[in-house]
Amino acid sequence: MLTVQERALLYNYLAREFTKNVPPKKALEWYIRAALLHPARRKELQHALFLFTKKHRIFDALQSAGAIPEYDRAVLKKVSERDDSSRALFAFSARIAERSRAARSLAAACIYPIILCIELGI
């Protein structure tokens, strides 16, 4: 499964390409070629592309391939039904990117006290 940061980048990229009226299949192909991804993640996206060509919708294919969680698929399915789907996709991308930053900063804030406890033997 793509990390939260990778999903935010993917959604942002797709939203940008959708505003340019690029078809979803071509946008996903371009993302797979352009993105710096772990080989396992790249394989998931290639499988999603394969499923997408087999008449799945793009977000259903991504979820079926194991690239995104069910929650994201449900939200993105609703988003894609809207008239301003690109704008909503940008907003969802920003939301999960912010959630990722908050989780990282919380983890960083918790590490120092843990190290102090270990060092002091508490």
C-alpha positions in Angstrom: 0.0 0.0 0.0 1.2 3.5 -0.8 2.3 5.6 2.2 0.2 8.6 3.1 2.8 10.9 1.5 2.8 8.8 -1.7 -1.0 8.8 -1.9 -1.0 12.6 -1.4 1.4 13.0 -4.3 -0.6 10.6 -6.5 -3.9 12.4 -5.9 -2.3 15.8 -6.4 -0.7 14.6 -9.7 -4.0 13.0 -10.9 -5.9 16.2 -10.0 -3.4 18.3 -12.0 -3.7 16.0 -15.0 -7.5 15.9 -14.8 -7.6 19.7 -14.9 -5.7 19.4 -18.2 -8.3 17.0 -19.5 -5.8 14.1 -19.6 -7.6 10.7 -19.5 -7.2 8.8 -16.2 -5.5 5.9 -17.8 -2.8 8.0 -19.4 -2.4 10.1 -16.2 -1.8 6.9 -14.2 0.7 5.6 -16.8 2.6 8.9 -16.7 2.7 8.9 -12.9 4.1 5.3 -12.8 6.8 6.3 -15.2 7.7 9.6 -13.5 7.4 8.9 -9.8 10.3 7.7 -7.7 8.7 4.7 -6.1 9.7 1.5 -4.3 9.5 -1.4 -6.7 6.7 -3.0 -4.7 4.7 0.2 -4.9 5.4 0.5 -8.6 4.1 -3.1 -9.1 0.9 -2.3 -7.2 0.3 0.7 -9.4 1.0 -1.3 -12.6 -1.5 -3.9 -11.4 -4.0 -1.1 -10.8 -3.4 0.1 -14.3 -4.0 -3.4 -15.6 -7.3 -3.6 -13.6 -8.3 -0.2 -14.8 -8.0 -1.4 -18.4 -10.2 -4.3 -17.5 -13.2 -1.9 -17.0 -12.7 -1.0 -13.3 -13.0 2.6 -12.4 -9.6 4.2 -11.5 -10.1 4.4 -7.7 -11.7 1.0 -7.6 -8.7 -0.4 -9.5 -6.2 1.3 -7.1 -8.0 -0.1 -4.1 -8.3 -3.6 -5.6 -4.6 -3.6 -6.4 -3.8 -2.8 -2.8 -2.4 0.7 -3.5 -4.9 2.7 -1.5 -7.1 1.9 1.5 -10.9 1.4 1.3 -11.6 4.8 3.1 -9.7 6.7 0.3 -11.5 4.8 -2.4 -14.9 5.6 -0.9 -14.0 9.3 -0.5 -12.5 9.5 -4.0 -15.5 7.8 -5.5 -17.8 10.5 -4.1 -15.3 13.2 -5.2 -15.2 11.9 -8.8 -19.0 12.2 -9.1 -18.8 16.0 -8.4 -18.6 18.6 -11.2 -15.5 20.2 -9.6 -13.8 16.8 -9.0 -10.3 18.2 -9.6 -10.7 20.8 -7.0 -12.0 18.3 -4.5 -9.2 15.9 -5.3 -6.7 18.7 -4.7 -8.4 19.4 -1.3 -8.3 15.7 -0.3 -4.6 15.5 -1.3 -3.8 18.5 0.9 -5.8 17.1 3.8 -4.0 13.8 3.8 -0.6 15.5 3.3 -1.3 17.7 6.4 -2.4 14.6 8.3 1.0 13.0 7.4 2.9 16.0 8.5 1.0 16.1 11.8 1.8 12.4 12.4 5.5 12.9 11.7 5.8 15.9 14.0 4.0 14.1 16.8 6.3 11.1 16.4 9.3 13.5 16.4 8.0 15.2 19.5 7.7 11.9 21.3 11.1 10.6 20.5 13.1 13.0 22.6 11.4 12.2 25.9 11.7 8.5 25.2 15.4 8.8 24.6 15.7 10.8 27.9 13.9 8.1 29.8 16.1 5.4 28.3 19.3 7.4 29.0 18.3 8.2 32.6 17.2 4.7 33.3 13.6 5.7 34.2 
